Amino acid sequence: MERYEAYGWEGLRELSRAPHQHARAVDFKGWCRTGDGKHCEPLTMSDYATRYLLCCQGLESTRTELVRPVMERVFRQYGIPERIRSDNGAPFASQGECGLTELAVWWIELGMEWERIEPGHPQWTARAFASDVERSNHAAASRDLAATTTAGRSLSQGIQRTASTRSSGPAASVALYRCASRQYSAVIAEPQYGREWLVRKVDGGQVRYLCQRFFLSHALKGKWVGLEPTEEGLWKIWFYRHWLGVWDEKTGRLYRPYQWQREQVRRAARSLPEGHEATAE
């Protein structure tokens, strides 16, 4: 179902105007071969509310050093969104403890909230136009990689026009889309943590606390994280506004957010009188 069908045209119009809806979806649409036989990875970025396509570019691979310049160009042109959504594959996410990659760390440093889709739900990265993009990929791949990039930009405009013909209103997603108000800057601001927090630098993926060390993420090497005191012996670990988990200094264990939710249920169950059970909401 298309987003305009789910919300109605006026609903989509209001959705696109809402300040908190400045979210974008980034994705690789599946590789193809160019006319000269070279490997091509089509990278797309779209506005999550209106599905306005901001980028459709063919790359040689999914390596971070190729993806980041494309994203920098998009951020300079369209501003920095409040949130960015990706799937769980490289180069956006990893299978490591925190799921962080160099690219995800950069997004967080730029002040974006990073959202990962639930595994097995690729449509949550705004893939409703996947068939259009796939058709444009094959058309653009008829010559070589350079032609793919050039054709991808022009064909993305065609996809916007296709969205217009599908809509029940007078304007298309291109008319509804608004650039983010926050401008891109290559200068990364230092993280600001609470006065009562401990601030530690990640060394070799690990964080030191007194005589203890615990592993956090290799992607955070050389970065500063904040330890927010909660209950006695418990610390919430933050990287900018991104919550990484809870560290228990008594047991030396780091709980990821989903693990900590389960642990809270277990602790609540242990504190109940016999015959009572605690259930997770």
N, C-alpha and C positions, 0 to 999 in steps of 0.2 A: 504494500500500500504506500502510495506517495505521501510525503509529509503534508502537502496541501490538502489531500483527501482526509487525512487523520484529524487535522485541526480546523479545516475550513479556511477559505481565503482570508477572511478578516482575522481569524485566529492566527494564521501564519503571519499576517501583517503585524499584529500586536506582538507576537513572539519575536519577530525580527527587531522590534523597537526596544524590547526589554534590555536594560543594561547588563543584567547577569547572563544574557544569552550570547555574549561575545565568546563563543567557543568554536574551536576548529577541529576538524578530523584530518589526520594525516595517514596515508596508507600507500603501500605498493600494490598495484593491481594485478600482479602476475606477469612473469617475464615473457618476452617474445623475441623473435629474431628479425633483424632488419633485412632489407633486400640484399645486402652484401654478406649476410650470414652472421653478423655480430650479435652478441647477447645484449638485450635491451631490457631495463627494469623501469617501467613507467611509474613515476612518483606523482601522487596527487595530494593536494590540500584543498579543503573546502570549508565553507562556513557551515556550522552544524545546524543552525536554525533555518536558514534560507536555502542551503545547499548550493550557494553560489560557488562556482569552481574558481579557486584562486591560482591554482598551479596544476599543470599537467606536463611533466618533463621526463624525457627518456634519459636514463643514466646507464653507465656501463655495468655498475654493480650497486649493491645496497650499502657500500662502505660509508662510514660517517663523514670522511673527508670529502665525499662527493655530495652527500645529502645536505650537510650544513650550509654550504654556500647558496644552495637553492632556497633553503628556508630563510637565510638572511635576506635574500632579495625580496622574498614575499613579505617578511616582517617590515622591511624598509618601505615597501609600497603600501601595505595594508595595516600596519601597526601591530602591536602586541596584544593578543587576546587574553582574556582572563583565564581561560582553560584550554587545554589541548588534549585530544583523545587519540590514542593509538591502540594497535593490537599488541600482542605479547611476543612478537617476533623481532629479530634484529633488523635495523640498528636501534629500534625504539625501546625495546625492553630486553631483559636477559632472564635466564633461568636461575640466576644467583639468589642469594638470600634476600636482598632488597629489591631485586628485579631492575636495578638501575643500570643505565649505560651512560656513556659519555654524552650522548645526545640528550637523554632525559635529565641528566644533571644540569646541562646548559639551559634547558627549558625552565627548570626550577629556579636557577639563578636569575633568569630574566623576569621572574615574578609570576609565572604561569602555574596554575594548578594542573598537575599531570594526572590524567585519568586513563586507566587501562581497562579495556573491555573484558568481559567475562569470557574465558576460553570457550570456543565453539560458537561464538556469536559475531561473525565478521560484519553482519549488517549494522552493528552498532557503531561502526566507523563511517556511517553515512554512505553505504554502498548502493543506495537505491538507483544511482546512475551508473552502476557498474557496467551494464551492458553497453551504454553509450560510450563510456571510457574505453571499454575493450574494443569496440568497433573503431574508435579513433586511434587506438594503439596499432591495430592492424593496417589501417590506412596510412598512418604516419610512418610505419616501418617498411614502406615499400622501397625506400632507397637506402639510406644509411642513418647512423645515429644522429648526425647533425640535422638531417631532414626530419627525424623523429621529433627533436626538440622544437624546431621551428613550426612544424605542422601541429604539434601538440598545443602550442599557444593559440594558434588560429582556430583549431578544432574545439578548444575549450569554449570559445565564444559561440560556436555552433551549438554546443551542449546547452548553453544558457538560452539560446533561441528555442531549442527543443523543449526546455522546461516551460517556456512561455506558452507554447502551443498546447501543452498538457494542462496548464492552469485554467481555472474557471474565472479568473479575474483579469483585469486589464493590464496588469504589470507582471513582469517576470521576476525571478529571484535577483536578477541584476539590478532591478529597480528598488527592491526591498533591502538589499544588502547595504550596510553602513560600515565603514572602516572603523577599527578600534581607535579609541582616542589616545591611547598611550603609544608614543613613538618609540621606535627601536633605537637602542644605543649599544654600541659594541663594548662600552665600558660597563663592567659588572659591578654592581653595588655590593658592599660587604653586608653579610647577614646581620640583622639586629635581633639579639636575644634578650630575655628578661634579666633584670638586675640580680635576681637571686639565683639565676641559672649558672651552671658550670659550662664553660666554653672550652672545647677540646679540638685539636687538630688531628685529622685522620692520618695515620702513618702506616703505610703498607696495608691499608684496608682495615686497620685496627684502631681502637680508641683506648687510651690509658686512663684509668681512674685509680689514684693512689698506687697500690702495688699490683693492681689487677689490669688485665687487658681483655677486651672482647672484640670479636670480629664484626665489622659493619658492612663494608662494601669496597671492593677494589676501585669502583668507579668514583669513589669519594676521596681518593688519595690526594693529600695536600689541602683538603677542604676543611672548613671550620663547622662543627656541629654544636648544637646546644643541648644540654642535659637539664631538663626541667624537673625539679623535685616535686613529687606528689605525696605518696604515703612514705612512711619511714622505710628507707632502703630501696625505694622504687623511683626510677627516673624515666621520664618520657624523653625519647631521643628525637630531635628535630634537625632538619636541614632546610634552612629558611622556613617556609610555611609547610613543608612536607614532613609529615609524621612518619618516622621510620620504625618505631616500636617502643617497647618498655624494657628497661634493663633492671633486673633484680640483683642488687649487689650482694645479697645474702647467699643466693644460690649460684651467682655468676652466669645466669642465663639471660639471653636477649630474646624477648618475645616479639614476633612480628605482629602488626595490628590484628590480623585475623586470629593469631594464636592467643593474643592477650584477651580478646573477647571470650574465647573458650575458657581460658584460665580463670577469668572473673566468674564465670558460671560455676566452675568447679569449686572455687574458693567460697562462693556464696552457699553452695550446697553443703560444704563441710561445716559452715557456721550455723546451719539450721538444726533445730532439734530433730531427734529421730522420728521417722514417719513422715517428714516433709521432704519435698524434692524441689530443686530449683530448675527452671527451664529457661533456655535461651529464647529471647524474643525474635 
